[in-house]
Amino acid sequence: MTTSLAPGPTRPFDAVLCDVDNVIRFYDSTRLGALERAAGLPEGTTAGVGFTPALDGPLLLGRVTLRQWAGLVADALGAEAGVTAGQARELADALAGSPFSADAEVVSLLRRARAAGLTLVLVTNATVDLESDLARMGLAELADHVVSSARVGVAKPDREIYEIALDRAGAAPERCLFVDDLRENVEAARALGMTGLHYRGPADLREALGLPGLKRGAPARGSPPRAGAPVPSTGAARQPCLRPRTSGAAKVSFGGRES
């Protein structure tokens, strides 16, 4: 079904509340995987240690810095993975410093939605580095508002972070489209009356907004980005995004897939 973003009774939404990691931003875990193989560890071991509730929860609530978190991950790796202190630190630093890029098509869709008059609010479980990370990708001005868990002290799927985002959007829940790659976050938004989109790829967002397809126009792999331009996703291996857990069981999201 095709919808219109033009103002009027046919426009289905007044605001888009959008996740960042695994929707807009993706991480490249190529170097981390190589280090794990060299250390004799299965790929994903470092993330599995780092993204446990005890370690990544404080990071995403703004209670520790990324550097402090990397130190905690290194300590845990040394204790649990049977690697040397030097290897553990190198692995933790590679996880914390994994390069990231923005999906050019998603950025274009969101910019078109905002240009059509929709309020765009980024609602994300992130570190205190989020603002500088957005600037590095040329996305400092992408959204009208940014609601980061590390800044507001509460993380998805807690009801409070959604209420903060709705207040920033200035729109009724039923007039908001909520976009996230994790089903539990989408369900929490739906419980508040929003339209929830469980994101799997750009086509999902394009269809929800009723926009025609876009040509990605990404530069050849290895080409430097234009200054200030968002870096297109390259399709390289992607690491789990930094997100808090909501239960005692560690849940890691690889490339937008829940596991």
N, C-alpha and C positions, 0 to 999 in steps of 0.2 A: 504494500500500500504506500502510495506516495503522499507525503504531507508537504506543507508549505511553511517556511520560516518567516514569511511576511507577516507583519502585525495584523491582527484581526481574529475573528472567531475560529478560523480554520487552523491557526497555528497551535500545535498541541502543547508547546512548552514556552515558558518565559525564562527559564534558567537551565543550565547544564552544570551538574555537580560531578566532577570527573576525578578519578584516581590518577596518580602519576606513574608509579612503577608498574611495569608490565602492561601499561596502556599507552603512555606517552614515552616513558624512558625505559631503556633496556641496558643491561650490563653484559659486558664481554668477559667471560671467565676462562679465556684461552690460556693465559699465563698461569692462572691459579691451577688449572687442570694439569698443565705440564709440571708444575712444582709438586703436585700431589703424586703424579706418576713417578717422578724422580725420587720421592721420599718413600715409595712403596705403598702408598695409600690409595684406596679407591677414590675416584673422582667424586666430589660432593662431601667428602669427610669434613673438610674445614667448615663448609656451610652448615653441615649437620650439627657441628659443635657450636658454631657462632650464633645460630638462629634458634637456640633453645630459649624458653621463656625467661630463665634466670639471667641470660646475657643480653638478648636483644630487646627485652621489655624496657629496661632502664634507658637504653640508648634511644628508643623511639618515643620515650616520654620526656626526653631532654634532661635526664638526670646524669648522664655521662656523655663525654665527647666521643667522636669517632676514634680518635687516637687512644683514649682510655679503654674503649671497647676492644680495640685490636689487642691491647695488652692483656685484657681478660681472656680473650679468645686464645692468645698464645699460651697463657698459663694453663688453660683447660686442655689444649691440644697436647702440651707436654705431659700432662697427667694422664690423659685418656688414650692418646693415639700412639704412644711409644716412639716419638720422634725427639730429636735433640732440641735444646732450647733455641739454637740458631735456626733450625728448620721450622720450629713452631712459630717463631717471630716472623720469618719470611712468608710463611703461609698466611698468617693472620694479616700481615700488611698487604699481601696480594689480594686478599678478600676485601679488606677495607678500601683499598685503592683501585679496585677493578675499574677500567674505563667504561664510560657509559655514553649512550647516544640517544637522540630523539627520533621517533618515527615521523618522517616528514609528512606522510599522508594524514596521519592523525592530527598533527599540528595544523595542517591546512584545513581540515574539516572543522576543527575547533575555532580557528580564526574566521572561517566563513560563518559559522554559527553566531559568533560574537558580532561580526560585521552586520549581520541581519537583525541585530537588536537583542539577542539573548544574553543574559548575564552569565558569565563563566566563572565558576568557583572551583579551584583545585582543592580536593579534600583527600589528604594523603597521610599515611603513617610513614613518617620520615624523620631524619635526623635534623639537628640544628643547622646543618650545612645546606639545607634544601634551597634557600634563597640564592646562595652563591652557586649552587649546582645549576639552577635554572638560568642564571646569568651566563654561565659557561656555555650553555647550549643555545644562547640567544633567545631565551624564553622568559626573560624577566618581566616583560610586558604582555605575556600571552593572556593572562587571566585578569578579571576584575578584582578577584580576591584569592588569597591562598590561606587555607586552613590546614596547618601542619600539626600533627600530634605532638611533636617536640616543643611547639610553641604554646599550645593550649593545654597540654598536660593530660590529654585523654585521647585514646586511640579507637579506631574502628575495630569492632562493630558496636562500641559503646554508644548509646543513644545520644549522649551529650554532644559528641563531636558533630553529629548530623544536625542537631538543633542549632549549634553555632554556625554551621555552614548555611542552613536555611535562613538564619537571621542575616547573614552577610548577603545572601542572594536577594533578599527582599521579595521573595515569591512564596506563594502557598505551596505546600508539599505536592498537591495534585498537579501543579503547573511546572514541576521540576523533573528532569531526566537525570537519574543517577547512574554513573558508569563505573564499573569496577571489575577486575578480573577474578575476584574471589566471591564465590556464591554466598558465603555467610554475610559479607558486607552488603551485597545486593539485597538479600532478604531483610536485613535490618532496615534498609532504606524503604523497601516496600511496606514494611510494618508501620512506617510513619506516613504512608500515603503517597510516596513518590513512585514514579515509573522507574523500574529498575532494569538496567541492561547488564547482563552477565557477559562481559566483553571477552571475545575470542580473537578478534581481528578487526582491521579498519572497516571491512564491509558491514560489520554489525553496527558500528557507529554511524556510518553513512546511511544505512537503511533507517535507523531510528530517527535520524534528523531529516530524512527525506531529501537528501542531497544526491546529485548525480555523481558518477565516478570521477576520480581524479587520476591524472598521470603522475606517477611518483617523481620522475625527473631526478632520481638520485645520481650523484656523481659516481664515476667508476671507483671500485674499491681501492682504497689507498690514496685517492685524491683528497687534498686538503679542503676543508669547508670554507665557504666565504666568511669573511669576518662578520661576526654577529649573527650568522645564520644558524638555524637548528641543524644538528648533525643527523643525517638520515641513518636509520638502522641498516647495518651491513649484513645481517643474517648470520653473524658469527655466533659461536656458542654463548649462551646467556646464563648468568648466574642468578641464584635466587635473590629476590629483592629484599631489602631490609624492612621487615614488617613484624609486629609483635604477634605472639600466639594468643589464642583465646582459651586454651585448655592446657592441661598438664602434658598432653602429647605434643611432641614437636611436629609442626606442619611446615613444610618447605614448599615454596612455589617456584617451579622451574619453568621459565619462559612462558608464564601465563597459565601453566597447567598445575592444578592442585594435586598434591600427593600427601 
